[in-house]
Amino acid sequence: MGSRASTLLREEEIEEIKKETGFSHSQITRLYSRFTSLDKGENGTLSREDFQRIPELAINPLGDRIINAFFPEGEDQVNFRGFMRTLAHFRPIEDNEKNKNPPTSEPLNSRTNKLLFAFRLYDLDRDDKISRDELLQVLRMMVGVNISDEQLGSIADRTIQEADTNGDNSISFSEFIKVLEKVDVEQKMSIRFLH
C-alpha cells in the first residue's frame, strides 16, 4: 500500500481546480498531500476537528473563525475542492495576473474577495453587516483579557463611528472596503508559501 497522497487526483480534476483557484499543478498536488495527511477519517473530507489539529490554527485567536470559513453553512465536512477554494483567497496575486484581461468572474484571490473573506470573519451572524457586538466578540478573541471591556467598547465604538457612513451603527461591506482602501490587503492576506 502506498501513501494516500499517491492516489492523486485525476488530471481533469487538477485542471479544473487550476482554472478555479489559480494554483499551479505542483501547488495542487502538494496541498492534496497535506489535505490527505489531515484527513484522519480517510474519507476524502476534513472535519473541524481535523483543522483544529493544525498547530498554527490552534494558537490563532481567530482560528475557529478561519476554520468556519472552510465550511458552507450547515456543513460539517469539506472536500478537497472546497478546501482549495478557501485557500485560494490567501494565494498571492502574481504580477502577470494584475495586468491580465479581467476574467468573466473575479479570481478568488482578488482584493475584493480577500476583503469579503475578512469581512465574513467579523460578520458572525452573516447578516452582511458588522455590529458593535460582533466587533467586540472578535476583538475579545484577538486580545483576550489583556484589555478591559471598557477599553474594548471604546475601540469598537470608535471603529464603527469612523467606518459607518450611513448612520446605521454597523459596518457594511462597502463601508469595510472604504476603510481598508489604503491597506495593502495583498501583503496582509497572502500566504507566501503558496507562492
Disulfide bonds with the S-S distance in Angstrom:
none
